[in-house]
């Protein structure tokens, strides 16, 4: 996401530094699980925890050769270790690390989103109560109908957002999931107990079953939940834009000291926040389509979903968070 529509706290979650540190967190959780079932010496696990460090620049250098970011990551981590490096990535395939670490990042992002949505819910409730007895004209087809309360509009938005938050909280649980099932997802090289121990350690769910990747219906449902809530953002923004038109002028966005509406027409007070939100929601709907196409992979996996999730899903999350805060 471009910097204009990116809030720092969300940007930090999906930075390369954060992503590779999440890889390391998963790798260590796996080693600890192996140790708990008596396969890996605990002293070696402690050495990895103490000495393993992420160096993004070095990972990028290695990836120029390997053309595989997880292999580059494991080699870079191994460079910081002694003999205990033989246990790094033990029994794992790349997507065990990638899908599980992304679940950790999504969980962090979802905590920010939930806080923002609850703040928005509170702000909408405030508007509903403030304008409870403020009469305004109701319209259908854009034409005058009967008198209603302006607060009723906000009460309706409040009710819709409550439903959206319920759907979001359900959907987020389906992508905050550990997948540690090895190549093909058949547990041939890793004990099934490891996944449950890792999930418990990372405080996320353990997948019932997977191929070499988590099934992407999880991500589809999550993206749909965000997209549907974003249409409420657009509904509110569109109403503000419409009611602030010069021939109606029933509402108006805040206009700060020194703010300008036009370089040529200084009298203009444009509803730029609402217009910005409307445009952002259009982008979110655009991101949804490729995400909905990510579930149909070749057999047990391919990487056609990877590029989509690096761009469309991450951008959707970051943009959604920006729009909810701006609204």
Residue pairs with C-beta under 8 A, 6 or more apart in sequence:
1 11
1 314
1 315
1 318
1 319
1 322
5 280
5 318
5 319
5 322
6 318
6 322
7 318
7 321
7 322
7 325
9 112
10 109
10 112
10 317
10 318
10 321
10 322
11 318
12 18
13 105
13 108
13 109
13 112
14 105
14 109
14 314
14 317
14 318
16 56
16 59
17 54
17 56
18 105
19 101
19 105
20 54
20 56
20 59
20 73
21 54
22 101
22 102
22 104
22 105
23 54
23 70
23 73
23 97
23 98
23 101
24 52
24 54
24 77
25 101
25 104
25 202
26 96
26 97
26 100
26 101
26 104
26 198
26 202
27 48
27 52
27 74
27 77
27 88
27 89
27 92
27 97
28 45
28 48
28 49
28 52
29 197
29 198
29 201
29 202
30 90
30 91
30 92
30 96
30 180
30 194
30 198
31 40
31 44
31 45
31 48
31 87
31 88
31 90
32 45
32 197
32 201
33 193
33 194
33 197
33 198
33 201
34 40
34 45
34 87
34 90
34 91
34 194
35 41
35 42
35 45
36 197
37 191
37 193
37 194
37 197
39 191
40 87
40 90
44 83
44 84
44 87
45 84
45 87
47 81
47 82
47 84
48 81
48 84
48 85
48 87
48 88
51 80
51 81
51 82
51 84
52 77
52 80
52 81
52 88
53 77
53 80
54 73
54 76
54 77
55 76
55 80
58 76
58 79
59 69
59 72
59 73
59 76
60 72
62 71
62 72
62 75
62 76
63 69
63 71
63 72
65 72
66 72
66 75
68 94
70 94
70 97
70 98
71 94
73 97
74 88
74 89
77 85
77 88
78 85
78 88
81 88
89 97
91 182
91 189
91 190
91 191
91 194
92 180
92 182
92 190
93 182
93 183
93 212
95 179
95 212
95 213
95 301
96 179
96 180
96 181
96 182
96 190
99 177
99 179
99 210
99 213
99 214
100 177
100 178
100 179
100 180
100 198
100 202
100 204
102 175
102 309
103 175
103 176
103 177
103 178
103 202
103 204
104 176
104 202
104 204
106 172
106 175
106 176
106 222
106 317
107 172
107 176
107 204
109 317
109 321
110 168
110 172
110 176
112 321
113 168
113 317
113 320
113 321
113 324
114 165
114 168
114 169
114 172
116 321
116 324
116 325
117 161
117 164
117 165
117 168
117 229
117 324
118 165
119 325
120 161
120 324
120 327
121 158
121 161
121 162
121 165
124 154
124 157
124 158
124 161
125 154
125 158
127 151
127 154
128 151
128 152
128 154
128 155
128 157
128 158
129 151
130 151
131 149
131 150
131 151
131 154
132 149
132 151
133 149
133 151
134 149
134 150
134 151
135 147
135 148
135 149
135 150
136 147
136 148
136 149
136 150
136 153
136 250
137 144
137 145
137 146
137 147
137 148
137 250
138 144
138 145
138 146
138 147
138 148
139 145
153 239
157 232
157 235
157 236
160 232
160 235
161 229
161 232
164 225
164 228
164 229
164 232
165 229
167 225
167 228
167 229
168 225
168 226
168 229
170 225
171 221
171 222
171 224
171 225
172 222
172 225
173 205
174 218
174 221
174 222
175 218
175 219
175 222
176 204
176 205
177 199
177 204
177 205
177 206
177 207
177 214
177 218
178 195
178 198
178 199
178 202
178 204
178 205
178 206
178 207
179 185
179 195
179 207
179 210
179 213
179 214
180 190
180 194
180 195
180 198
181 187
181 190
181 192
181 195
181 207
181 210
181 212
182 188
182 189
182 190
183 189
183 212
184 211
184 212
184 300
185 209
185 210
185 211
185 212
185 213
185 300
195 206
195 207
196 206
198 206
199 205
199 206
200 206
207 214
211 297
211 299
211 300
211 301
212 300
212 301
213 297
213 300
213 301
213 305
215 295
216 291
216 294
216 295
216 297
216 305
217 295
219 291
219 294
219 309
219 313
220 291
220 292
220 294
220 295
223 287
223 288
223 291
223 292
223 313
223 316
224 288
224 292
226 284
226 316
226 317
226 320
227 284
227 285
227 288
227 316
229 320
230 280
230 281
230 284
230 285
230 320
230 323
231 281
233 277
233 280
233 281
233 323
233 324
233 327
234 277
234 278
234 281
236 274
236 277
236 327
237 273
237 274
237 275
237 277
237 278
237 281
237 327
238 274
238 278
240 251
240 253
240 271
240 274
241 271
241 274
241 275
241 278
242 248
243 249
243 250
243 251
244 250
244 251
244 252
244 253
244 271
244 274
252 269
252 271
253 269
253 271
253 272
253 273
253 274
255 261
255 269
260 266
261 267
261 268
261 269
261 270
261 272
262 268
262 270
273 326
273 327
276 326
277 323
277 326
277 327
280 319
280 322
280 323
281 323
283 315
283 319
284 316
284 319
284 320
284 323
287 312
287 313
287 315
287 316
287 319
288 316
290 308
290 312
291 308
291 309
291 312
291 313
291 316
293 308
294 304
294 305
294 308
294 309
297 304
297 305
298 304
